Every structure is written in structure tokens, then in C-alpha cells.
Amino acid sequence: MLAMFAVPPSEITLLPDQVHVWRAALQPTQAALTRMSGLLSADEQARADRFYFQKDRDRFTLARGILRCILGQYLQVLPQTLQFSYGSTGKPALSHPPNAVHFNVSHSGQLALYAVSLRSVGIDVEQINLDRPILEIAQRFFSVTEQQELAMLPPNLQPIGFFNGWTRKEALLKAIGTGLSLPLDQFSVSLSPHHPPKLLETAWDRAAINQWSIRSVDVGQGYAAAVVAAGTDWQWSGWQFRWEDPELNND
Ligand SMILES: CC(C)(COP(=O)(O)OP(=O)(O)OC[C@H]1O[C@@H](n2cnc3c(N)ncnc32)[C@H](O)[C@@H]1OP(=O)(O)O)[C@@H](O)C(=O)NCCC(=O)NCCS
């Protein structure tokens, strides 16, 4: 499968059966930082200032600024006028304008992904790190079903299997909004690269496997990513965030 992230049109239409996935490179140039920092609210600026490391401060500033640009384009408002509220475990949502669109954000390395939809969504991207003790991590956090599926893969496919599983699980928890406060072994996803992404079972509700569905997002070599949205009747399409695009930077 090719990584498909198209140049966005100047006017974006979001239909009920769509999930839009935006890919952005987090380039911490001074110009980008100045531009994005100027879009942040006072509480976001304060949060940026609390990061100990400059790289974390820059990443938050860029990722949050880009989020504002993307959402501003859907809602046809200036990015700096958007207001966010936060769920009990930190999931951001739009509070102004209210009930406009659902979104979720993930970053890894210098890549950020954004999911935007009219339904609840969660997204996760991870850089594939071959040095991680994946079988030990799986033993600690994955369900028994997932551990068995991982163990049955040939060793060369185990890293992609592990990161498929991890991103699918995190994307589901982010869609539900609990984040990692809901234990990861309370549900199972498929993870083999030979099988389509699927929520297989949950410990909390038999019906849940039909309430959410998972899609893989191919963002390019070296990364695994997944998006989860409510229901089954949706498709995702990819847009590339472009720094030079004046419509996106309509401040
Ligand atoms: C949400 C969470 C899974 C993020 O994981 P991660 O791999 O470190 O980070 P990602 O880059 O994929 O995602 C981060 C983004 O997810 C979003 N997010 C934060 N909390 C979220 C939640 N509960 N649900 C969905 N999305 C959330 C934010 O937009 C965040 O980006 P930001 O900090 O720039 O605003 C993880 O931080 C978590 O579980 N948080 C909840 C903490 C919690 O439950 N604490 C209670 C005690 S256990």
C-alpha cells in the first residue's frame, strides 16, 4: 500500500462517512515556531513554557499550532479563535465553536498525525524502534490473544506486528477518550500484517467490537499508525499539511 496524502483543496468538505487524516512534518524552524506560537491561547503558551526540554516545547507549539490551522480551515474561522476543553484524562475537544467536529492528535519523532471527523476518533503513530524489547512489553501490556498472535509471527515480522498492535490499541483508547487509564489487556486487536485491522474482543462489552472500527494508516517507512472511529461505515482519506499553503495559514 502506498502512503496516500494528497494536497488538500482550498475548501474542505467533511462528510459523515469520512475520517480525514492529516500528516504534518514538525519542522522547528524559527519562522514556524514564531508563526505557530502566535496562534496559541494563554493556557497553551503556559503549557509550552512548562516543558523542561526545548525540543518538547517546540514540538507542542508546532503540533498545537498546526491543529488550530487545520481545524480553522474546516470551520472557516481564524485558528487563534478556537477554544479547547479537556476530558477527565486529557482528551482535547472543541469548546468553541461547540460540537463542530471531532479530532484527535498523535506525534512521534518529527511526524504529527491529525484525525478530523464528524464521529468520535482516535489516532496513534509510532516510530518503529527495533531496539525495543517488544516481546517483554507485549507480555506486560498485551492481551493473551495478542501475545499468541505475535508469537506466531516469524521473527522478522514481529516488530511490525507489535507496532501494529500498539498503535491500534492506543488509537482505540484515544477514540474512547480514556487514554492509557483503561488497561491495555482489557481488549484485543488483530496485529498480524497478513490480517486486516480489527477489534476482536473487549472485556467490558460484547457489542463494543461493532461500535468501533480500526484502519491502518500508511504514513511511510519506519512508522506504524492507526485510526479508530465510531461505527463501521466510514473511510479515511489523507491530506498533507503544507507550511506554504496560504489557505491553511489564514491568520
Ligand atoms: C493519551 C495518551 C494515550 C497519549 O499517548 P502518547 O503516545 O504519549 O502521545 P500521542 O502523541 O499519541 O498523543 C498525544 C495527544 O493525544 C491527545 N490526548 C491526550 N489525552 C488524551 C486522551 N485521554 N484521549 C485521547 N487523546 C488524548 C492530546 O491531543 C495529545 O497531544 P497534546 O499533548 O499535544 O495535546 C496517554 O498520554 C494517556 O493515556 N493519557 C491519559 C493519562 C491518564 O489517564 N492519566 C490518569 C492516570 S493513569
The ligand as an SDF file (V2000), in Angstrom:
LIG
                    3D

 48 50  0  0  0  0  0  0  0  0999 V2000
   -3.3580    9.9540   25.5720 C   0  0  0  0  0  0  0  0  0  0  0  0
   -2.1360    9.0830   25.6150 C   0  0  0  0  0  0  0  0  0  0  0  0
   -2.5470    7.6620   25.2220 C   0  0  0  0  0  0  0  0  0  0  0  0
   -1.1070    9.6970   24.6600 C   0  0  0  0  0  0  0  0  0  0  0  0
   -0.1100    8.8380   24.3290 O   0  0  0  0  0  0  0  0  0  0  0  0
    1.2900    9.2310   23.6260 P   0  0  0  0  0  0  0  0  0  0  0  0
    1.6510    8.0770   22.7510 O   0  0  0  0  0  0  0  0  0  0  0  0
    2.2240    9.6250   24.6850 O   0  0  0  0  0  0  0  0  0  0  0  0
    1.0580   10.5280   22.7610 O   0  0  0  0  0  0  0  0  0  0  0  0
    0.4060   10.8070   21.3430 P   0  0  0  0  0  0  0  0  0  0  0  0
    1.3580   11.6960   20.6480 O   0  0  0  0  0  0  0  0  0  0  0  0
   -0.0550    9.6050   20.6220 O   0  0  0  0  0  0  0  0  0  0  0  0
   -0.9040   11.6410   21.7180 O   0  0  0  0  0  0  0  0  0  0  0  0
   -0.8230   12.8280   22.4270 C   0  0  0  0  0  0  0  0  0  0  0  0
   -2.0750   13.6250   22.1420 C   0  0  0  0  0  0  0  0  0  0  0  0
   -3.2270   12.8550   22.4650 O   0  0  0  0  0  0  0  0  0  0  0  0
   -4.2530   13.7480   22.8870 C   0  0  0  0  0  0  0  0  0  0  0  0
   -4.7480   13.2320   24.1580 N   0  0  0  0  0  0  0  0  0  0  0  0
   -4.3290   13.4970   25.4260 C   0  0  0  0  0  0  0  0  0  0  0  0
   -5.0650   12.7800   26.3090 N   0  0  0  0  0  0  0  0  0  0  0  0
   -5.9410   12.0480   25.5760 C   0  0  0  0  0  0  0  0  0  0  0  0
   -6.9600   11.1150   25.9250 C   0  0  0  0  0  0  0  0  0  0  0  0
   -7.2190   10.7730   27.1820 N   0  0  0  0  0  0  0  0  0  0  0  0
   -7.6810   10.5420   24.9180 N   0  0  0  0  0  0  0  0  0  0  0  0
   -7.4340   10.8780   23.6360 C   0  0  0  0  0  0  0  0  0  0  0  0
   -6.4840   11.7560   23.2550 N   0  0  0  0  0  0  0  0  0  0  0  0
   -5.7490   12.3270   24.2240 C   0  0  0  0  0  0  0  0  0  0  0  0
   -3.6430   15.1380   23.0160 C   0  0  0  0  0  0  0  0  0  0  0  0
   -4.0280   15.8860   21.8770 O   0  0  0  0  0  0  0  0  0  0  0  0
   -2.1550   14.8640   22.9820 C   0  0  0  0  0  0  0  0  0  0  0  0
   -1.4240   15.8630   22.3230 O   0  0  0  0  0  0  0  0  0  0  0  0
   -1.0300   17.2160   23.0630 P   0  0  0  0  0  0  0  0  0  0  0  0
   -0.4570   16.8260   24.3600 O   0  0  0  0  0  0  0  0  0  0  0  0
   -0.0670   17.8590   22.1370 O   0  0  0  0  0  0  0  0  0  0  0  0
   -2.2880   17.9770   23.2060 O   0  0  0  0  0  0  0  0  0  0  0  0
   -1.5190    8.9970   27.0300 C   0  0  0  0  0  0  0  0  0  0  0  0
   -0.8510   10.2020   27.3200 O   0  0  0  0  0  0  0  0  0  0  0  0
   -2.5730    8.7640   28.1060 C   0  0  0  0  0  0  0  0  0  0  0  0
   -3.0230    7.6810   28.3190 O   0  0  0  0  0  0  0  0  0  0  0  0
   -3.0040    9.7880   28.8060 N   0  0  0  0  0  0  0  0  0  0  0  0
   -4.0160    9.6460   29.7970 C   0  0  0  0  0  0  0  0  0  0  0  0
   -3.3420    9.7720   31.1260 C   0  0  0  0  0  0  0  0  0  0  0  0
   -4.2170    9.2540   32.2180 C   0  0  0  0  0  0  0  0  0  0  0  0
   -5.1460    8.5510   32.0160 O   0  0  0  0  0  0  0  0  0  0  0  0
   -3.8650    9.6270   33.4160 N   0  0  0  0  0  0  0  0  0  0  0  0
   -4.5990    9.2010   34.5240 C   0  0  0  0  0  0  0  0  0  0  0  0
   -3.7670    8.3170   35.4220 C   0  0  0  0  0  0  0  0  0  0  0  0
   -3.3560    6.7750   34.6490 S   0  0  0  0  0  0  0  0  0  0  0  0
  1  2  1  0
  2  3  1  0
  2  4  1  0
  2 36  1  0
  4  5  1  0
  5  6  1  0
  6  7  2  0
  6  8  1  0
  6  9  1  0
  9 10  1  0
 10 11  2  0
 10 12  1  0
 10 13  1  0
 13 14  1  0
 14 15  1  0
 15 16  1  0
 15 30  1  0
 16 17  1  0
 17 18  1  0
 17 28  1  0
 18 19  1  0
 18 27  1  0
 19 20  2  0
 20 21  1  0
 21 22  1  0
 21 27  2  0
 22 23  1  0
 22 24  2  0
 24 25  1  0
 25 26  2  0
 26 27  1  0
 28 29  1  0
 28 30  1  0
 30 31  1  0
 31 32  1  0
 32 33  2  0
 32 34  1  0
 32 35  1  0
 36 37  1  0
 36 38  1  0
 38 39  2  0
 38 40  1  0
 40 41  1  0
 41 42  1  0
 42 43  1  0
 43 44  2  0
 43 45  1  0
 45 46  1  0
 46 47  1  0
 47 48  1  0
M  END
$$$$
